[in-house]
Amino acid sequence: MIDEAAADGREEFRPLTRLSPDERRQVITLPPEIGRLTAVRHLVLYGSNLVRLPPEIGAMTSLEEFTPYTSYRLHWFPYELTRCRKLTRSTVSTRALFGNHKIRAPFPRLQPPSGSVADLDLENLDPRRWGATALHRCSVCDRPVRPSELRQVWISLRVATDVLPLLVNACSTGCVAALPHPSDGKA
């Protein structure tokens, strides 16, 4: 479906509508190729079973509207979503998000930066622990990430019309320090 949408330059992408309910339940993440959809202005993931989105979503440079509403297993987003500079409208089930000011679902604990990650294989990660199956580039500066320098942090920022919890995979403490001031968490 991504190949088809990229080839025809469509402006709205609704990948789940062409799947049966059983097939939709099996989709827990989108493939990294989602970044090829640079003409898409509206991404509709309404009622998905997604648990994470790939950082490549940040390459969707025309994205103006993002609709993952009622995707109740989607508790956080990749920081790279902030690269979608045209994104001005979103419809997110904020009560399902980590750090929600009403529900207070806690942010999961991240791995501390230490020598214990020096031998980490960034091409073969457990997504339940690291938030992705592979990490290639820094969420902040887009430089390559080396295992020994990986720094993961949570930040809540306004993205379009919602305050979203974002997972940052940074290449250095300098990139962590360069992050914008977090939102107060109230959508």
Summary of the structure (lengths in Angstrom):
residues: 187
radius of gyration: 16.1
end to end distance: 32.7
largest distance: 46.7
contacts: 548
relative contact order: 0.14
helix: 27%
strand: 18%
